[in-house]
């Protein structure tokens, strides 16, 4: 991952969602979504989400419910 995280406006990300998802998936680099120059959310690789869930001790089962 590069030292500088990419950011873009939410409207730009919406207009280019396929490209944003491909960048995150293929390069493994997150994209921070901005609104009025403030970070609102991030698109991150699935491995990051899986790590965060494992780290927090939350396991999501196939029916969508969470178990500890």
PyMOL CGO cylinders between C-alpha atoms (Angstrom):
from pymol import cmd
from pymol.cgo import CYLINDER

trace = [
    CYLINDER, 0.00, 0.00, 0.00, 1.24, 3.51, -0.73, 0.3, 1, 1, 1, 1, 1, 1,
    CYLINDER, 1.24, 3.51, -0.73, 2.04, 6.04, 1.98, 0.3, 1, 1, 1, 1, 1, 1,
    CYLINDER, 2.04, 6.04, 1.98, -0.79, 8.29, 0.83, 0.3, 1, 1, 1, 1, 1, 1,
    CYLINDER, -0.79, 8.29, 0.83, -4.34, 6.98, 0.87, 0.3, 1, 1, 1, 1, 1, 1,
    CYLINDER, -4.34, 6.98, 0.87, -6.44, 7.92, -2.15, 0.3, 1, 1, 1, 1, 1, 1,
    CYLINDER, -6.44, 7.92, -2.15, -9.56, 9.94, -1.48, 0.3, 1, 1, 1, 1, 1, 1,
    CYLINDER, -9.56, 9.94, -1.48, -12.40, 11.09, -3.70, 0.3, 1, 1, 1, 1, 1, 1,
    CYLINDER, -12.40, 11.09, -3.70, -15.77, 12.73, -3.45, 0.3, 1, 1, 1, 1, 1, 1,
    CYLINDER, -15.77, 12.73, -3.45, -18.78, 10.52, -2.92, 0.3, 1, 1, 1, 1, 1, 1,
    CYLINDER, -18.78, 10.52, -2.92, -20.37, 11.74, -6.18, 0.3, 1, 1, 1, 1, 1, 1,
    CYLINDER, -20.37, 11.74, -6.18, -17.21, 10.92, -8.14, 0.3, 1, 1, 1, 1, 1, 1,
    CYLINDER, -17.21, 10.92, -8.14, -17.03, 7.48, -6.52, 0.3, 1, 1, 1, 1, 1, 1,
    CYLINDER, -17.03, 7.48, -6.52, -20.69, 6.82, -7.36, 0.3, 1, 1, 1, 1, 1, 1,
    CYLINDER, -20.69, 6.82, -7.36, -20.10, 7.78, -11.00, 0.3, 1, 1, 1, 1, 1, 1,
    CYLINDER, -20.10, 7.78, -11.00, -17.03, 5.50, -11.18, 0.3, 1, 1, 1, 1, 1, 1,
    CYLINDER, -17.03, 5.50, -11.18, -17.98, 2.74, -8.76, 0.3, 1, 1, 1, 1, 1, 1,
    CYLINDER, -17.98, 2.74, -8.76, -16.73, -0.13, -10.92, 0.3, 1, 1, 1, 1, 1, 1,
    CYLINDER, -16.73, -0.13, -10.92, -13.30, 1.48, -11.23, 0.3, 1, 1, 1, 1, 1, 1,
    CYLINDER, -13.30, 1.48, -11.23, -13.16, 2.25, -7.50, 0.3, 1, 1, 1, 1, 1, 1,
    CYLINDER, -13.16, 2.25, -7.50, -14.03, -1.33, -6.56, 0.3, 1, 1, 1, 1, 1, 1,
    CYLINDER, -14.03, -1.33, -6.56, -11.49, -2.70, -9.04, 0.3, 1, 1, 1, 1, 1, 1,
    CYLINDER, -11.49, -2.70, -9.04, -8.75, -0.45, -7.67, 0.3, 1, 1, 1, 1, 1, 1,
    CYLINDER, -8.75, -0.45, -7.67, -9.44, -1.56, -4.12, 0.3, 1, 1, 1, 1, 1, 1,
    CYLINDER, -9.44, -1.56, -4.12, -9.78, -5.22, -5.06, 0.3, 1, 1, 1, 1, 1, 1,
    CYLINDER, -9.78, -5.22, -5.06, -6.80, -5.48, -7.39, 0.3, 1, 1, 1, 1, 1, 1,
    CYLINDER, -6.80, -5.48, -7.39, -4.34, -3.08, -5.75, 0.3, 1, 1, 1, 1, 1, 1,
    CYLINDER, -4.34, -3.08, -5.75, -5.42, -3.70, -2.16, 0.3, 1, 1, 1, 1, 1, 1,
    CYLINDER, -5.42, -3.70, -2.16, -5.48, 0.03, -1.49, 0.3, 1, 1, 1, 1, 1, 1,
    CYLINDER, -5.48, 0.03, -1.49, -8.38, 1.70, 0.33, 0.3, 1, 1, 1, 1, 1, 1,
    CYLINDER, -8.38, 1.70, 0.33, -10.27, 4.72, -1.01, 0.3, 1, 1, 1, 1, 1, 1,
    CYLINDER, -10.27, 4.72, -1.01, -11.62, 7.28, 1.45, 0.3, 1, 1, 1, 1, 1, 1,
    CYLINDER, -11.62, 7.28, 1.45, -14.94, 8.82, 0.43, 0.3, 1, 1, 1, 1, 1, 1,
    CYLINDER, -14.94, 8.82, 0.43, -15.19, 12.53, 1.14, 0.3, 1, 1, 1, 1, 1, 1,
    CYLINDER, -15.19, 12.53, 1.14, -18.04, 15.03, 1.45, 0.3, 1, 1, 1, 1, 1, 1,
    CYLINDER, -18.04, 15.03, 1.45, -17.21, 18.71, 1.84, 0.3, 1, 1, 1, 1, 1, 1,
    CYLINDER, -17.21, 18.71, 1.84, -13.53, 17.84, 2.42, 0.3, 1, 1, 1, 1, 1, 1,
    CYLINDER, -13.53, 17.84, 2.42, -14.40, 15.58, 5.37, 0.3, 1, 1, 1, 1, 1, 1,
    CYLINDER, -14.40, 15.58, 5.37, -13.92, 11.80, 5.35, 0.3, 1, 1, 1, 1, 1, 1,
    CYLINDER, -13.92, 11.80, 5.35, -17.26, 9.97, 5.49, 0.3, 1, 1, 1, 1, 1, 1,
    CYLINDER, -17.26, 9.97, 5.49, -16.47, 6.31, 4.78, 0.3, 1, 1, 1, 1, 1, 1,
    CYLINDER, -16.47, 6.31, 4.78, -13.89, 4.06, 3.19, 0.3, 1, 1, 1, 1, 1, 1,
    CYLINDER, -13.89, 4.06, 3.19, -13.92, 1.31, 0.59, 0.3, 1, 1, 1, 1, 1, 1,
    CYLINDER, -13.92, 1.31, 0.59, -11.45, -1.31, 1.78, 0.3, 1, 1, 1, 1, 1, 1,
    CYLINDER, -11.45, -1.31, 1.78, -10.31, -4.73, 0.56, 0.3, 1, 1, 1, 1, 1, 1,
    CYLINDER, -10.31, -4.73, 0.56, -12.36, -7.68, 1.87, 0.3, 1, 1, 1, 1, 1, 1,
    CYLINDER, -12.36, -7.68, 1.87, -9.29, -8.98, 3.69, 0.3, 1, 1, 1, 1, 1, 1,
    CYLINDER, -9.29, -8.98, 3.69, -9.30, -5.82, 5.82, 0.3, 1, 1, 1, 1, 1, 1,
    CYLINDER, -9.30, -5.82, 5.82, -12.96, -6.30, 6.74, 0.3, 1, 1, 1, 1, 1, 1,
    CYLINDER, -12.96, -6.30, 6.74, -12.41, -9.97, 7.55, 0.3, 1, 1, 1, 1, 1, 1,
    CYLINDER, -12.41, -9.97, 7.55, -9.42, -9.05, 9.73, 0.3, 1, 1, 1, 1, 1, 1,
    CYLINDER, -9.42, -9.05, 9.73, -11.45, -6.39, 11.56, 0.3, 1, 1, 1, 1, 1, 1,
    CYLINDER, -11.45, -6.39, 11.56, -14.29, -8.83, 12.20, 0.3, 1, 1, 1, 1, 1, 1,
    CYLINDER, -14.29, -8.83, 12.20, -11.90, -11.49, 13.48, 0.3, 1, 1, 1, 1, 1, 1,
    CYLINDER, -11.90, -11.49, 13.48, -10.07, -8.98, 15.64, 0.3, 1, 1, 1, 1, 1, 1,
    CYLINDER, -10.07, -8.98, 15.64, -13.30, -7.70, 17.19, 0.3, 1, 1, 1, 1, 1, 1,
    CYLINDER, -13.30, -7.70, 17.19, -14.42, -11.24, 17.96, 0.3, 1, 1, 1, 1, 1, 1,
    CYLINDER, -14.42, -11.24, 17.96, -17.56, -10.90, 15.87, 0.3, 1, 1, 1, 1, 1, 1,
    CYLINDER, -17.56, -10.90, 15.87, -18.38, -13.75, 13.51, 0.3, 1, 1, 1, 1, 1, 1,
    CYLINDER, -18.38, -13.75, 13.51, -21.09, -13.30, 10.91, 0.3, 1, 1, 1, 1, 1, 1,
    CYLINDER, -21.09, -13.30, 10.91, -22.85, -16.56, 10.11, 0.3, 1, 1, 1, 1, 1, 1,
    CYLINDER, -22.85, -16.56, 10.11, -24.49, -17.36, 6.79, 0.3, 1, 1, 1, 1, 1, 1,
    CYLINDER, -24.49, -17.36, 6.79, -27.95, -16.09, 7.80, 0.3, 1, 1, 1, 1, 1, 1,
    CYLINDER, -27.95, -16.09, 7.80, -26.54, -12.61, 8.44, 0.3, 1, 1, 1, 1, 1, 1,
    CYLINDER, -26.54, -12.61, 8.44, -26.86, -12.75, 12.23, 0.3, 1, 1, 1, 1, 1, 1,
    CYLINDER, -26.86, -12.75, 12.23, -23.86, -12.03, 14.40, 0.3, 1, 1, 1, 1, 1, 1,
    CYLINDER, -23.86, -12.03, 14.40, -22.57, -14.34, 17.08, 0.3, 1, 1, 1, 1, 1, 1,
    CYLINDER, -22.57, -14.34, 17.08, -19.80, -13.92, 19.65, 0.3, 1, 1, 1, 1, 1, 1,
]
cmd.load_cgo(trace, "trace")
